[in-house]
Amino acid sequence: MQRKDFLQSLIGASAFIGLPFTTIGAVNTSIQELINNTKRAVNGNMFGFAADPIKKVRVGIIGLGNRGNTLLEMFQYLLENEMVEIIALSDISEEKVNKAAEKLALWQSEKPTLYYKSKTEWEKLTTRDDIDLVIIATPWDLHTPMAIHSMENGKHVGCEVPIASNIEDCWKLIETAERTQKHCMMMENCNYNEEELWVLNMVQEGVFGDITHTEGAYLHDLRALLLHDTYYEGQWRLHEHAERDGNFYTTHGLGPIAYYLNIGRGDTFAHLTSMSSRELNLSLAAKQAGHPIQNYKCGDMNNTLIKTEKGKSILLQFDVHTGRPYSRINKVVGTKAVHDGYPSRLYIEGEKPEYWGHNWLEEKEYNEYKSKYQHPIIKKLKAVSQGFKQGHGGMDFIMIYRMIKCLNLGIPLDINVYDSVMWSAITPLSELSVAANSQSIIIPDFTGGTWKNENPLEIMKEV
Ligand SMILES: NC(=O)c1ccc[n+]([C@@H]2O[C@H](COP(=O)([O-])OP(=O)(O)OC[C@H]3O[C@@H](n4cnc5c(N)ncnc54)[C@H](O)[C@@H]3O)[C@@H](O)[C@H]2O)c1
């Protein structure tokens, strides 16, 4: 194969994975070249971007499976308070769209338009001129095309995680958002969880001193759901595990960490290396269930190590094959304190060496920190959300509330297009590193150099 064709064939992580490589040195150069070749001119002008205020945000939702339904329920409060109106719903399944419309009828008298007749029917939703915001909760491979099509047709976007699955799409999303001047927010709900917001507040208040290291993860036994006949439409998520290897779900762990480390706002991801274990647990479960697909490329456990430009390290783990309790780890290591999650524990460094210790805070002291540094938005929205569905313990409600409220007020959204892309890009980069014997990969600068500015973290201005 000609070198140019070879590089072309690598574009898109899935195209990359199956290629046989012989010499690691050559592979390393090619990967970095491939990544560099995808680069587009971007200028970072969406940091701090605010659109005109929208008194009542007109929404269209694409994808009404498990997640789409939960997200729909988060709108009840906003509908009842006339902050939003749901104009249209789309899914390939007529049954799912009708069910969602029935649910919506409990809170909204105007009937939404329903689009369901074909795989491309969603395009009609995005081209209407009476919709401001398109919410996307479809399988991963549809996120980028749907987000781009929506922005090109003048809509703001709220998209499920991850927003992109290959590096080219990452650039396209940023280039489109900058050119169309539309919000493009990946709806990373874990950034709105009470524990993560508490840790963020402590980071911002200096409790941790200077941070040196963090750890995050998505450790969630999904075997039964992945192998279920109908839980995921067409078992789309299982197919991802049959075809790829790397960390597919980076953002639940990495999103909060990116806030702690001011990624895009004074620091950025510099390089990574990624390693997957062998695969055993999903194929064993598949055999037990008599599932027709019994071979999976995705290793049970992926470890990705990222270094930031300012020298901080991040360990990111991904395992949805192994039976074990759920964890996102949520570890922060600083010069003055350490936090570890699942269960949450806090260590505070004593001022003098004789007070240095090896113990987590006792319950009483821990609770004092918990209450002193509870995030203001949690205080406020816990009261607001009483009596409404919470979604994942409350974080889904806060995320949707914040997104709509920011659009109502015409202020920047908490998660911008650079955040969305930077947190998602780790997936294809991890796949590339895994496929090349864990070679170190330089992470592209998706901010056009503007990460060097101390851009304020917009999140959670008290509204
Ligand atoms: N943030 C979270 O906590 C969280 C939780 C669950 C899922 N998710 C994300 O939500 C997304 C959806 O996951 P899910 O569990 O709801 O899967 P799902 O299979 O239940 O839902 C996907 C829906 O998209 C629909 N769809 C597929 N192709 C379509 C098309 N061309 N046009 C319109 N609709 C189409 C399917 O019919 C299905 O109803 C994924 O990206 C997943 O990662 C996020």
The ligand as an SDF file (V2000), in Angstrom:
LIG
                    3D

 44 48  0  0  0  0  0  0  0  0999 V2000
  -24.7160    9.9590   30.7320 N   0  0  0  0  0  0  0  0  0  0  0  0
  -25.2200    8.8240   31.1770 C   0  0  0  0  0  0  0  0  0  0  0  0
  -25.3090    8.5830   32.3720 O   0  0  0  0  0  0  0  0  0  0  0  0
  -25.6890    7.8200   30.1830 C   0  0  0  0  0  0  0  0  0  0  0  0
  -26.4110    6.6990   30.5980 C   0  0  0  0  0  0  0  0  0  0  0  0
  -26.8410    5.8100   29.6210 C   0  0  0  0  0  0  0  0  0  0  0  0
  -26.5400    6.0180   28.2860 C   0  0  0  0  0  0  0  0  0  0  0  0
  -25.8380    7.1220   27.9310 N   0  0  0  0  0  0  0  0  0  0  0  0
  -25.5510    7.4120   26.5160 C   0  0  0  0  0  0  0  0  0  0  0  0
  -26.7850    7.6150   25.8610 O   0  0  0  0  0  0  0  0  0  0  0  0
  -26.7050    7.1510   24.5230 C   0  0  0  0  0  0  0  0  0  0  0  0
  -27.8550    6.1810   24.2620 C   0  0  0  0  0  0  0  0  0  0  0  0
  -27.7230    5.0440   25.0830 O   0  0  0  0  0  0  0  0  0  0  0  0
  -28.9890    4.1850   25.4960 P   0  0  0  0  0  0  0  0  0  0  0  0
  -28.6020    3.3380   26.6390 O   0  0  0  0  0  0  0  0  0  0  0  0
  -30.1790    5.0620   25.6320 O   0  0  0  0  0  0  0  0  0  0  0  0
  -29.1590    3.2610   24.2000 O   0  0  0  0  0  0  0  0  0  0  0  0
  -30.5360    2.8010   23.5530 P   0  0  0  0  0  0  0  0  0  0  0  0
  -30.2100    1.7750   22.5450 O   0  0  0  0  0  0  0  0  0  0  0  0
  -31.5240    2.4560   24.6280 O   0  0  0  0  0  0  0  0  0  0  0  0
  -31.0660    4.1350   22.8670 O   0  0  0  0  0  0  0  0  0  0  0  0
  -30.6070    4.6270   21.6500 C   0  0  0  0  0  0  0  0  0  0  0  0
  -31.8250    5.0460   20.8650 C   0  0  0  0  0  0  0  0  0  0  0  0
  -31.3980    5.6580   19.6480 O   0  0  0  0  0  0  0  0  0  0  0  0
  -32.3290    5.2410   18.6580 C   0  0  0  0  0  0  0  0  0  0  0  0
  -31.7620    5.3980   17.3190 N   0  0  0  0  0  0  0  0  0  0  0  0
  -30.8410    4.6170   16.7010 C   0  0  0  0  0  0  0  0  0  0  0  0
  -30.6150    5.0650   15.4430 N   0  0  0  0  0  0  0  0  0  0  0  0
  -31.3910    6.1520   15.2820 C   0  0  0  0  0  0  0  0  0  0  0  0
  -31.6240    7.0380   14.1990 C   0  0  0  0  0  0  0  0  0  0  0  0
  -30.9900    6.8900   13.0150 N   0  0  0  0  0  0  0  0  0  0  0  0
  -32.5250    8.0440   14.3600 N   0  0  0  0  0  0  0  0  0  0  0  0
  -33.1780    8.1920   15.5370 C   0  0  0  0  0  0  0  0  0  0  0  0
  -33.0070    7.3680   16.6100 N   0  0  0  0  0  0  0  0  0  0  0  0
  -32.1250    6.3670   16.4650 C   0  0  0  0  0  0  0  0  0  0  0  0
  -32.6090    3.7860   19.0040 C   0  0  0  0  0  0  0  0  0  0  0  0
  -33.7980    3.3040   18.4010 O   0  0  0  0  0  0  0  0  0  0  0  0
  -32.7060    3.8550   20.5140 C   0  0  0  0  0  0  0  0  0  0  0  0
  -34.0180    4.0800   20.9740 O   0  0  0  0  0  0  0  0  0  0  0  0
  -25.3230    6.5420   24.3840 C   0  0  0  0  0  0  0  0  0  0  0  0
  -24.4920    7.4910   23.8160 O   0  0  0  0  0  0  0  0  0  0  0  0
  -24.8750    6.2630   25.7880 C   0  0  0  0  0  0  0  0  0  0  0  0
  -23.4870    6.3300   25.9250 O   0  0  0  0  0  0  0  0  0  0  0  0
  -25.4140    8.0250   28.8500 C   0  0  0  0  0  0  0  0  0  0  0  0
  1  2  1  0
  2  3  2  0
  2  4  1  0
  4  5  1  0
  4 44  2  0
  5  6  2  0
  6  7  1  0
  7  8  2  0
  8  9  1  0
  8 44  1  0
  9 10  1  0
  9 42  1  0
 10 11  1  0
 11 12  1  0
 11 40  1  0
 12 13  1  0
 13 14  1  0
 14 15  2  0
 14 16  1  0
 14 17  1  0
 17 18  1  0
 18 19  2  0
 18 20  1  0
 18 21  1  0
 21 22  1  0
 22 23  1  0
 23 24  1  0
 23 38  1  0
 24 25  1  0
 25 26  1  0
 25 36  1  0
 26 27  1  0
 26 35  1  0
 27 28  2  0
 28 29  1  0
 29 30  1  0
 29 35  2  0
 30 31  1  0
 30 32  2  0
 32 33  1  0
 33 34  2  0
 34 35  1  0
 36 37  1  0
 36 38  1  0
 38 39  1  0
 40 41  1  0
 40 42  1  0
 42 43  1  0
M  CHG  2   8   1  16  -1
M  END
$$$$
